[in-house]
């Protein structure tokens, strides 16, 4: 009698386990333990895989973003480590451009600097919940950006480095929580490969503010829907995301005056590996000299005559510079600040007046100058010409 009751209880327990494993899933086997991702409804599986990936504590990552113009390319290689548990990350970025890549597109992608053409093709950064530390390869110090970043009104091309799904922004992890698979996944080595898509507007957040202005024009509203962005997401047998690939070409504007007019393809490819708490730990504060960007990064027209500056601030803006001591390496030196009184005369006349004002400023090296924009001129009631020289190499005075 007792043996009969035990056997009945065991059969009932097995039946309950079987129902639990099968409920809501598309691949579970009766009697098997429910998988944290694959046992759930298909529509939720990529979202759950992202959460399961974050629960591992951390991962190494590599993402390549490729702009294509015929046979020529501009490729960003972004590598680093993510500490999901500590909300920290570190990364190195390097751009590689083929000689024939269009010049306007090259300047737009790398950003422009005063007197040095394009911005640095390589740099490093660390990110946590409080600050972004950025170090271009051309300097021996880090810039710390914290809080609201507005050295010029409406300009902030560094905050995209702060992510929400991972500490490092600008990766495909940022769009995966919203994707929905469009077909049953294929199975590879116990894992899954999903074909999905996400809204085009979400892709804009992967890029710096200034670069977004060269993509598709206007806000993307539900009332004016855009084509979805196709993405493929690979998940391993443990339920962790190991790769995501997206075709972002629909971001590219077809307007003839776009600075990216010669670019016809845009793709991103992200891989994750070495899951688990990062070893060694990711530090919130990088080694070496750190400058507070709130005080060091200023518009060039605020740098006093005789002071020195570096051009690469990470903000990708030609009117922003980092004030540095002239006794150390620097990119340029301000030789004069001259008022340009009266109403804004138009861009050509403003440039001409600034050139004549700076021609009177004596100083070693080739003369360069900038002048106030129309908005700055109007807001101040007058313009200003900033005269400076550019070092042929980073040197000390």
Buried (B, 14 or more C-beta within 10 A) or exposed (E): EEEEEEEEEEEEEEEEBBEBBBEEBEBBEEEBEBBBBBBBEBEBBBBBBBBBBBEBBBBBBBBBBBBBBEEBBBBBBBBBBBBBEBBBBBBBBBBBBEEEBBEBBBBBBBBBBBBBEBBBBEBBBBBBEEBBBBBBEBBEBBBBBEEEBEBBEEBBBBBBBBBEBBBBBBBBBBBBBBBBBEEEBEEEEEBBBBBBBBBBBBBBBBBBBBBBEBBBEEEBEEEEEBEBBBBBBBBBBBBBBBBBBBBBBBBBBEEEEBBBBBBEBBBBBBBBEEBEEBEEEBBBEBEEEBBEBBEBBBBBBBBEBEBBBBBBBBBBBBBBBBBBEBEBBBBBBBBBBBEBEEEBBEEEEBBEBBBEBBEEBEBEBEBBBBBBBEEBBEEEEBBBBBBBBBBEEEEEE
